[in-house]
Amino acid sequence: MSETIRIDKWLWAARFFKTRQLAKKAIEGGKVRYNGGRVKTSRAVEVGALIEVPQGWDHATVEVLALSDQRRGAPEAQALYAETPDSIDRRAREAHQRKLANQLMQPPIKRPDKRQRRDIHRFQRQHGDD
């Protein structure tokens, strides 16, 4: 293991991204934060640093516990970092809010019939929503 490890390599080894190229794109796109600020792909990772990483719809904030530049199995990769308690709470809260929002959006029971479609088209024409 080398003494300094680039952040793109560490994110790949910690299994946040499938490839280093995806990690690089996320870093260059400003999606990854290192100690609260933007970072370049060549930035060296230090133990104890806080990294904010996108995970699906959420962003996880993790603390670096160990360094590795080799991609290993998931249990070994998870030993490289620990998610902060605030991050866990925030992700759970946001997931719950998304679940509630999805429950509120009920699909229509059936397709509109001919009369209802005419009413919809008439309403759209009157309000300029063509």
C-alpha positions in Angstrom: 0.0 0.0 0.0 1.4 3.4 -0.9 1.5 6.3 1.6 -0.6 8.7 -0.4 -3.8 7.6 -2.1 -5.8 9.7 -4.6 -9.4 10.3 -3.7 -10.7 8.7 -6.9 -8.7 5.6 -6.2 -9.9 5.4 -2.6 -13.6 5.9 -3.6 -13.2 3.1 -6.1 -11.5 0.8 -3.5 -14.2 1.6 -0.9 -16.8 0.5 -3.5 -18.7 3.8 -3.8 -18.2 3.6 -7.6 -17.8 0.7 -9.9 -15.0 2.2 -11.9 -12.3 4.9 -11.2 -13.7 6.7 -14.3 -17.1 7.1 -12.6 -15.4 8.3 -9.4 -13.4 10.8 -11.5 -16.6 12.1 -13.2 -18.4 12.5 -9.9 -15.5 14.4 -8.4 -15.0 16.7 -11.4 -18.8 17.3 -11.5 -18.7 18.6 -7.9 -20.7 15.7 -6.5 -18.0 14.6 -4.0 -17.0 16.9 -1.2 -13.8 16.5 0.9 -14.0 18.2 4.4 -16.8 20.4 3.2 -15.2 21.7 0.0 -14.8 20.8 -3.7 -11.9 18.5 -4.5 -9.7 17.5 -7.4 -9.2 13.9 -8.4 -5.5 14.1 -7.5 -6.3 15.0 -3.9 -4.6 12.7 -1.3 -7.0 11.2 1.2 -6.1 11.4 4.9 -7.4 9.2 7.8 -10.1 11.2 9.7 -11.2 13.2 6.7 -15.0 13.6 6.0 -16.1 12.8 2.5 -19.6 13.5 1.2 -20.4 10.9 -1.5 -23.6 10.5 -3.6 -25.5 7.3 -3.1 -28.5 7.0 -5.3 -31.0 9.8 -4.3 -29.0 10.6 -1.1 -25.6 11.9 -0.1 -23.7 9.9 2.6 -21.1 11.6 4.8 -18.4 9.2 5.7 -15.2 9.4 7.8 -12.1 7.8 6.4 -10.8 5.1 8.8 -8.2 3.4 6.7 -6.5 3.8 3.3 -6.4 1.3 0.5 -5.8 1.5 -3.2 -6.9 -2.1 -3.9 -10.5 -3.0 -4.5 -11.4 -6.0 -2.3 -14.6 -7.6 -1.1 -17.4 -5.5 0.4 -16.7 -6.4 4.1 -13.1 -5.2 3.7 -14.2 -2.1 1.7 -16.7 -1.2 4.5 -13.8 -1.3 7.0 -12.2 1.7 5.2 -14.9 4.2 6.4 -17.7 4.8 8.9 -20.8 6.8 8.1 -21.5 9.6 10.5 -24.6 9.4 12.7 -26.0 12.7 11.3 -25.7 11.3 7.8 -27.5 8.1 8.8 -30.4 10.1 10.3 -30.6 12.5 7.4 -30.7 9.6 4.8 -33.4 7.8 6.8 -35.5 11.0 7.1 -35.2 11.7 3.4 -36.1 8.1 2.5 -39.2 8.4 4.7 -40.2 11.7 3.0 -39.8 10.1 -0.5 -41.9 7.1 0.6 -44.7 9.5 1.8 -44.6 11.5 -1.4 -44.9 8.4 -3.5 -47.9 7.3 -1.4 -49.7 10.6 -2.1 -49.3 10.3 -5.8 -52.0 7.8 -6.7 -52.3 6.6 -10.3 -55.7 7.1 -11.9 -58.1 4.3 -11.4 -58.9 4.0 -15.1 -58.2 5.8 -18.3 -60.4 8.8 -19.1 -63.3 8.1 -21.4 -64.1 10.1 -24.5 -66.1 12.8 -22.7 -63.4 13.3 -20.1 -60.7 13.5 -22.7 -62.6 16.2 -24.5 -62.9 18.1 -21.2 -59.2 17.7 -20.7 -58.3 19.0 -24.2 -60.8 21.9 -23.8 -59.2 22.9 -20.5 -55.7 22.7 -22.0 -56.7 24.9 -25.0 -58.2 27.5 -22.7 -55.2 27.7 -20.5 -52.5 27.5 -23.2 -51.0 24.2 -22.0 -50.7 22.6 -25.5 
